[in-house]
């Protein structure tokens, strides 16, 4: 080291390189509700997707949201649909697939996880109180290069009318660009040279997409800084018939 300094060469001790990781860790895998964490570290992608519960049902910090994925973060302690759709039913009851799950099925290679909800929660209600509407949500999160994909199917055992389905993608980035490619909408959240590309594909629903600038709203406060812009996806007034699933996909791609 001294010889290098005499020659004017800077010396930095070597830092250990962390190996790639993609695995699921159960917190509880017994009878009843399941809890756990999907941990991913692949190249520049480092995130954790939790299936846990908090002080109130569907609290933002405890929802299945990919914490650490570039460009997004959940607001602190809000009852808010952070990448978890809230479904408002015709009887005005709102339900969400959150707070653990009824089934968690990690892939053997750790590159995806499929989760099933048969019992739903009412956002803001007491944690651990579940409702059964005959509706099943099956969601598969999967990793594809620098993209994270969320695929959901909704299947009802009885005729069910949904007044509204909506979710939010809270972002650390402060600029939105929208383009269309062969009729498909692509939204890009941008900050300096960082880009998060968001696209809905293969959807049985027609989503209306809008942006919300949080300003001084508490929804703009993340645990590690501001969340100036939220992308809001919603669809209104659709029906589910028995045993006929409705599917849709959402992809998040970082550049």
matplotlib code that plots the C-alpha trace (Angstrom):
import matplotlib.pyplot as plt

x = [0.0, 2.8, 4.6, 1.4, 0.9, 4.5, 3.7, 0.6, -1.8, -5.0, -5.6, -9.0, -9.4, -11.4, -15.1, -16.9, -19.2, -22.6, -23.9, -27.2, -30.1, -33.7, -35.5, -38.6, -38.4, -41.5, -42.3, -45.3, -46.3, -48.6, -52.4, -54.3, -52.9, -49.3, -46.6, -43.2, -40.8, -39.6, -36.0, -34.4, -30.9, -30.1, -27.5, -28.7, -32.2, -32.5, -36.0, -38.1, -41.8, -43.4, -46.6, -47.2, -49.7, -49.7, -51.7, -54.6, -55.6, -54.1, -51.7, -49.2, -46.0, -47.3, -48.8, -47.2, -45.2, -41.7, -39.8, -36.5, -37.5, -36.0, -38.2, -41.1, -41.8, -44.9, -46.1, -45.7, -48.6, -51.5, -54.5, -53.8, -53.7, -49.9, -49.8, -52.6, -56.0, -58.8, -62.2, -65.3, -68.3, -71.8, -72.8, -70.2, -67.9, -64.2, -61.9, -58.3, -56.0, -53.4, -52.3, -50.6, -52.2, -54.1, -51.5, -48.0, -46.2, -42.6, -41.0, -38.2, -35.6, -36.8, -37.5, -41.3, -43.9, -47.6, -50.0, -53.7, -56.3, -59.7, -60.3, -60.0, -59.6, -61.5, -58.9, -58.5, -60.3, -58.7, -55.8, -56.8, -60.5, -61.2, -64.2, -65.3, -67.2, -66.7, -63.9, -60.4, -57.4, -54.4, -51.3, -47.9, -44.9, -42.1, -38.7, -37.7, -34.4, -34.8, -38.6, -40.9, -44.3, -47.5, -50.2, -53.5, -56.7, -60.0, -62.4, -65.8, -67.9, -71.1, -72.2, -70.5, -70.6, -67.6, -68.2, -64.5, -61.0, -58.1, -54.5, -51.6, -47.9, -46.2, -42.9, -39.7, -39.5, -41.1, -41.8, -44.2, -44.0, -46.7, -46.4, -48.3, -46.8, -49.1, -52.0, -50.5, -50.0, -46.6, -46.0, -42.5, -41.7, -38.5, -35.9, -32.6, -31.3, -33.4, -36.6, -39.3, -41.5, -45.0, -47.4, -50.6, -50.9, -53.3, -56.0, -59.7, -60.3, -60.1, -58.0, -58.1, -54.7, -54.0, -51.2, -51.4, -48.9, -48.7, -47.4, -47.7, -50.1, -49.0, -49.2, -46.1, -44.0, -41.9, -39.6, -36.6, -37.7, -40.5, -42.9, -43.8, -45.8, -48.3, -49.6, -53.2, -54.9, -58.6, -61.5, -65.2, -68.4, -67.6, -69.2, -67.8, -69.7, -69.1, -65.9, -64.9, -61.7, -60.8, -57.0, -54.6, -50.9, -48.7, -45.0, -42.4, -39.2, -36.2, -33.8]
y = [0.0, 2.4, 1.7, 2.5, 5.8, 6.8, 6.2, 8.4, 5.4, 5.4, 2.2, 0.9, -2.3, -4.8, -5.1, -8.4, -9.0, -10.2, -13.3, -13.2, -14.3, -15.3, -17.2, -17.3, -17.3, -18.5, -16.8, -19.1, -22.0, -24.0, -24.2, -21.0, -17.8, -18.0, -15.4, -14.9, -12.8, -13.1, -11.8, -10.9, -9.7, -10.0, -7.6, -4.1, -5.3, -5.6, -5.8, -7.7, -8.6, -9.3, -11.2, -10.0, -8.1, -4.8, -3.0, -2.5, -4.4, -3.3, -0.8, 0.4, -0.6, -4.2, -4.9, -7.2, -4.4, -4.9, -2.8, -1.6, -1.9, 1.1, 4.1, 3.1, 3.1, 2.9, 5.8, 5.5, 3.9, 4.7, 2.6, 2.8, 0.3, 0.2, -2.3, -4.2, -3.6, -2.4, -3.7, -1.7, -4.0, -3.0, -3.1, -0.4, -2.8, -2.4, -5.5, -6.2, -9.2, -8.5, -9.4, -12.7, -15.2, -18.4, -20.1, -19.2, -21.3, -20.2, -21.5, -24.0, -21.6, -18.7, -16.5, -16.3, -16.8, -17.5, -16.4, -17.2, -15.3, -16.8, -14.7, -11.0, -8.1, -4.8, -1.9, -0.2, -2.9, -4.9, -7.1, -10.8, -10.2, -11.8, -11.8, -14.4, -13.1, -16.3, -14.4, -15.8, -13.8, -15.7, -13.5, -14.6, -12.3, -13.2, -11.8, -11.3, -9.6, -6.0, -6.4, -7.5, -8.8, -9.1, -11.4, -11.7, -13.7, -13.1, -16.0, -15.9, -18.8, -16.6, -13.7, -10.6, -7.0, -4.8, -1.0, -0.1, -1.7, 0.6, 0.6, 3.1, 2.9, 5.5, 6.7, 8.4, 9.9, 13.2, 13.3, 11.2, 10.5, 8.5, 6.9, 4.3, 1.4, -0.4, 0.8, -0.2, 2.5, 2.8, 5.1, 6.1, 7.6, 9.6, 11.2, 12.5, 9.5, 6.9, 5.4, 3.1, 1.8, 0.7, -1.2, -3.1, -6.1, -8.9, -7.3, -8.3, -4.8, -1.4, 0.6, 4.4, 5.7, 9.1, 10.8, 12.3, 14.9, 14.5, 18.0, 18.2, 15.3, 12.6, 10.1, 11.7, 10.7, 7.6, 6.0, 7.2, 10.4, 12.0, 10.2, 13.2, 11.3, 8.4, 6.6, 5.6, 2.7, 2.1, 0.3, 0.7, -1.3, -4.9, -8.2, -11.6, -14.8, -18.1, -20.0, -17.6, -15.8, -12.3, -11.8, -8.9, -8.3, -5.4, -5.0, -2.8, -2.3, -0.4, 1.3]
z = [0.0, 0.9, -2.4, -4.3, -2.4, -3.3, -7.0, -6.6, -7.1, -4.9, -3.0, -2.0, 0.0, -2.0, -1.1, -0.9, -3.8, -2.7, -4.6, -6.4, -4.4, -5.2, -2.4, -0.3, 3.5, 5.4, 8.7, 9.2, 7.0, 9.2, 9.2, 8.5, 7.2, 5.7, 6.1, 4.5, 2.4, -1.1, -1.3, -4.6, -5.4, -9.1, -10.6, -9.8, -8.6, -4.9, -3.3, -0.8, -1.2, 2.1, 2.9, 6.5, 8.6, 10.4, 13.1, 10.7, 7.6, 4.3, 5.9, 3.2, 5.0, 5.3, 1.9, -0.7, -2.3, -3.7, -1.2, -2.6, -6.3, -8.1, -8.3, -6.0, -2.3, -0.1, 2.0, 5.7, 7.6, 5.3, 4.3, 0.7, -2.3, -3.0, -5.9, -4.1, -5.7, -3.5, -4.7, -3.9, -4.1, -5.0, -1.3, -0.7, 1.2, 0.1, 0.3, -0.4, -0.8, 1.9, 5.4, 4.7, 2.3, 2.3, 0.0, -0.9, -3.5, -4.3, -7.4, -7.0, -8.6, -6.5, -9.5, -8.9, -6.2, -6.6, -3.8, -3.3, -1.3, -0.5, 2.6, 2.2, 4.5, 4.9, 4.6, 7.9, 9.9, 12.7, 11.6, 11.5, 10.7, 7.3, 5.0, 2.5, -0.6, -2.7, -4.6, -5.1, -6.1, -7.5, -8.1, -9.5, -9.1, -11.4, -12.4, -16.1, -16.5, -15.3, -15.2, -12.3, -13.5, -11.5, -13.0, -11.3, -11.9, -10.1, -9.9, -8.2, -7.0, -7.4, -9.5, -8.1, -9.2, -8.5, -8.5, -8.7, -8.7, -8.1, -7.1, -6.9, -7.8, -5.5, -7.0, -5.9, -9.4, -10.2, -14.0, -16.1, -19.8, -21.6, -25.1, -27.1, -29.0, -31.3, -29.3, -25.9, -23.3, -21.7, -18.7, -17.8, -14.4, -14.7, -12.4, -13.8, -15.8, -14.0, -15.6, -14.3, -17.1, -16.2, -18.6, -18.2, -20.6, -21.3, -19.3, -19.2, -17.8, -19.4, -17.0, -16.7, -15.8, -14.1, -12.1, -8.7, -7.6, -3.8, -2.8, 1.0, 1.3, 3.8, 0.9, -0.4, 2.6, 2.3, 4.9, 2.9, 1.3, -0.7, -3.1, -5.4, -8.0, -7.9, -10.9, -10.3, -12.2, -11.9, -13.6, -12.8, -12.9, -14.0, -13.2, -12.3, -13.2, -11.5, -12.5, -15.3, -14.2, -15.3, -15.7, -16.0, -15.9, -14.7, -15.5, -13.8, -15.8, -14.6, -16.9]

ax = plt.figure().add_subplot(projection="3d")
ax.plot(x, y, z, "-o")
ax.set_aspect("equal")
plt.show()
